[in-house]
Amino acid sequence: MNVRAAAVRLTVAALLSSVLPWVTTAAATAAVSPSGVWTWGVNSDGQLGDGTFVDRLSPGAVPGLDGIVDIHGGREHVAALDQDGQVWTWGSNAEGQLGIGGSADSPRPVAVPGLSDVVAVETGHNYLVALKSNGTVWASGLNSDGQLGDGTTTMRRTPVQVSGLVDAVAIAAGRDMTYAVRANGQLVGWGRNAEGQLGDGSTTARRTPVRVGQLADVRRVAGGRDHGLAVLGDGSVWAWGDNAFGQVGDGTLTNRVAPVRVLVSGGADVAAGAHHSFALRGDGSVASWGRNYRSALGDGTGTQRTRPVSVVGVSEAVSIGAGRDTGVVTLSDGRVQVWGHNAYGQLGDGTMTDRRSAVYLPGLSNAVKAGGGGSGFQVVLVGESVEPSPNVAPVARIGEPQCEGLVCDFSGEGSSDPDGQVTGWEWVVGGQASSGVTTRVRLPAAGQYEVVLTVSDDDGATGTTSTTVTVKEPPTTPEPPVLTGASSANANATAVSVGVPAGVSEGDRLVLVVSLNGSAEVSPGTGWSRLAAASDGTEVTSSVWQRSAPPGATGATVRVTLSRQVKATVTLAGYAGAAPLDVAVAGVTGSTSTVDHVAPALTVPGDGSVLLRAWADKASADRTWSAPTGTQVLGTSYGSGGGSVAALVAQQAVDRGVVAAGVARSTVASSKAVTWSVVIPPQ
């Protein structure tokens, strides 16, 4: 490698790490800083920036500008960004696209007032877009489709802030729509959407940002006339919007209102013309697709392509731009290649001859960034040998902490380095040190703690930020109620007596389930309260009762009196550590005879509960029950003879949430049954 080629490669590395911080470049340690802007082609609106309105068929420098680090050409205007964060514009200003107020065109660069700390610039057809270091986006110019993102369609002759966007890290613009990559890797867009160019699944224009599909880990984005392109972190390339000429690249001519994948891998950057698309691959080659009637694809033909083909003759590209019907790349050795339509001299090769494949641009070297252009001109950024710029310290950003109890997750993914890469993340949370882009910390107790993040970049500089986090003790799961005993009884009488189990103590929660083969008033005596009652109509009735065990309850008898003689079953269960019951759901078997009876599903309101379930049916034959798997049987009671009642009561431990229905099986089918699901909550 010769010395000059090495210097140019360092220039490219410096520019890409400064303007495109996602690009990995170990070479950006001593660099040639970007400086001058060069233009060529049509100059009817002063878009060449040389102080005249005279067209030019070959490149010329824009006087009065140096220290430029970003550049982009619109339809008939240009935006440039210098290393101090100042934006400069020139060319057409009919719709306020220069951002300087008024409507007079400017054939010379003018500083955009009131716009500072800018880190990237873009241009739509007739508007200006700027990204500030604080993640906000600002725009001026034509706003007929809401492309300025301020919630209106009012033309703005000075920059206004895009509504609701404070974490942008990259921007792009098409004809009348705008895109921004957020710090979380999602892509948003706003403006015109008649062809689906916002990718949000609709064709509705948006005056403020909406998410583009479900794209994540977006690294690059570009806008064409009415379509969009993106590169993801895995190198895949996606496209959406107008597809009348195959510019989406999915093999069809169908408009796409949501992103579709065009390339599986290998993508490094994208650019879009009016109806054609480019993808710069990591190996320096360029893929193209879409309209080709003016040789915009550079594939050696004039054939329209609905899937990617390769631009002929390009193998060492490091940046790419597009005009209306043209393509331009800068190479690793500082040279420039161009192709496409040339009726106005927009290829800059001294002719007005279209080029179907890439040609080298004579008279221009040390180029570091292709800025694209409009229908009849192009712009590139050219570096000159100077001392390396001072390193800019990285910016540390802490995402919103995510805490559950005393355990918190922290993320530094939003941290950035204006002129390189963030290479290290060091955390101190409540005195505990850790490292990594993300960290998880268990704090010792409830309270407020300081969170400090220090990031370092590839030049060893550091940046620090801090915040506080408040944590609370996690809620304790209560001990579940404990069964202290259960007993059952069965009778054909006007009263049924059931003994209180020996394990029951004063204060235990007593639960009584009474099931009858007909209707009758039920009274278990003083101190009992009925929680719920249910009936299948006339054949089976059932009720659930509760009380706190009184002194001397152990070994006593509970007498359940009935208003008439019926066949009845009674089950009594005692629970220590149970709160009063307030959730009981009944189920009734319908007219179809079945051996399977369903205790209904229900929602348990808290953790540490016990679910009591009961099944009772009426039939003419003797029978037995089988409980659902995973339950503990508390009692069974089987009557005999015609119209007898058979009952089963079981329990299981549960936590909060929906508990599925429980099915118990009888050995005899019946169409007359009532079931229960009852929550026994902890104290």
C-alpha positions, 0 to 999 in steps of 0.5 A: 500500500502506498503512503497516499492510499494509506492516508486516504483510508485513514480519512475514510475511517475518520469520517465514518467513525465520526459521522457514521458511528456504527462503522467499525474502524480500527484505523481511525487513530491518526486521520486526515480530517474532512474539509472541502465540498465539491460539486458539479452539474446543473446550477440553475438555483445556485446548488453548486454553491460557487457563487454563480448560476452557471452549470459545470460539467466537471467538479469544482470546490465550494469556496468558503467552507472547510472542516466539513464532516457531513454533506447531503444534496437535495433536489436543488439545494445542499446541506453541509455540517462542519466540525463545530456542529454548524449547518450550512446550506445553499441553493433553492430556498423557494419552500424555506429548505435552506432554513435561513428564513425568507425565500431567496435562493443562495448560490453561496453557503450560508450558516443556518441560524439558531441550529447548533450542536448538530451531528448529521444533516440530510435533505429531502426534495425541498426540505432540510433535516438536522440531528442534534447531539441530544437526540432531537431532530429539526427540520425546515422547508416544504411540509405538505405531507407532514414531512417536517414532523412537527404535527402540522402541514405548515411550511417552515422557513426556519427549523422546527423540532420534530415532535416526540423524538428525543433519542435519534442517532441517525436520520434520512429523508426521501422526497416527502418523508423522513426517517430516524433511527432511535437509540434502541435500534428501532426505526421511525418515519413521518410524512407522505405515506400514499405508497406505504413509504413509512412502512407502518402497515398503512397508507396514511400520512403521518405528521409525527413519527411512527414506527417503521414495521417491526425492524430492530437493530437498524444501522443505516437508513435511506429514502428514495422518492417514495420508498425506504431502505434500511440495513440491520445489524446482521447485514440484512437489507430491507425495503418498503414503499412504492414498487412500481419499478421494482425499487423495493427489490423483492421480485415484484412490482407490488407496493409494500406497506411494511418492510420486506427483506431484500438481502440476507446479509452483507449490507453495510450502507444504503442509498436511494434515487427516485426509483432505484436503490443501492446497497453498499456491501461490506466487501466494497461492491454495490448492489442495485435494483429498480428503474434503469431506463436511464442507466441508474443501476450501473449494471451495463444494461438499461433493463429494469431489475426487481431483484439486486444486481451488481454495479459493474466495475465497483469493488472498493467503495466506502461510501455511496450516494444517489441522485435522481437517476445516478449513482456515486461512490467514493473508493478506499483510495480516494477516487470517485466512480459515477454512473447513470443519466448525464444529460446535464453533466451530473456525472462530472466526467466532462461529457453529457453521455449516460454511463451504464457502468461505473466510470472514474471521475477525472480530476478529483482525489482524496474524496471521503464521502458521497453526498448524492444529489438531485435531478441534475447535480452531485456533491462529494466531500473531499479531505486534505492533510491536516493534523488529527482533530482532538478526540471527542469524549464519549457520552454516557447514557443510562436507560430506564432502570428495570427493577423487581424487588431488590434486583435491578437491570441497567443498560448503557446501550444508549451511550455513544461516541461522536468520533469513534466507538464506545469500547467499555462500560463500567458501573458502580451501583450502590457501591457495587462495581461491574462492567458491560453494556448491561448489568444486573445488581442485587441491592442489599435493602430497600432505599435509594441508591446512586448509579454511576456509568463511565464509558470509554472510547477507542482513544481512551477518553471517558465520559460519566453520567449518574442517576438514582434508583429507588428499590423496595423490598419484594412482597413476601409470599404468605404461608398458605393455609394448613388443613387441620382436618376434614369430616363428612356425613350423609343422611336422608333426614331433616338434619345432618350432623358432622363432627369437627375434626380433632385437629381443629383449634380455636380461630381456624377457618371452618368451611362447610359444603352442603349438597341436597337432592332437592330444595330445602332451607339449610341452617348450620346454626349460630355463627355460620355465614353462607358464602354462596349457593347454587342449584341445577334448577330443582334436582340438586342444590348446594351451598358453601358456609364458613365461620371461625372455629369457636372455643371448644370446637374440637370434638364438637358436632355441627348440626345442619338442620333442613326445612324438609326431609331430603337426602343430603351430604355434608363435608366440613374442613378446618384451616389454620392461617386462613382469612375469611373466604370471599371467592366461590364460583359454582358450576352446574351440569346441563341436561346431558348425562355425563360421568365427568363433572367440571368445577369451574376455572377462576382467578385467584387474587393472591399468592399462597392460597388453597383451592377447595373444590367440591362435586355433588350429583344425584343419581339412582345407582350407587357410585364412587368419585375419582378426583382430578390429578394433583388434588388432595381428597378431603372427603367423600360421601355416598348416599344409596337408593333412588335419588341419592346424593354423592359428593367429593371434596378435594383441595390443591395449593395455588398462587395468584392468577387463572386456575384451570377448571377441574374435572372429577369423574363418577362411575355413574353418569348423571345430568344433575350435578353442582360443582364448586371452586372456592378460594381459601386465602391466607391471612 
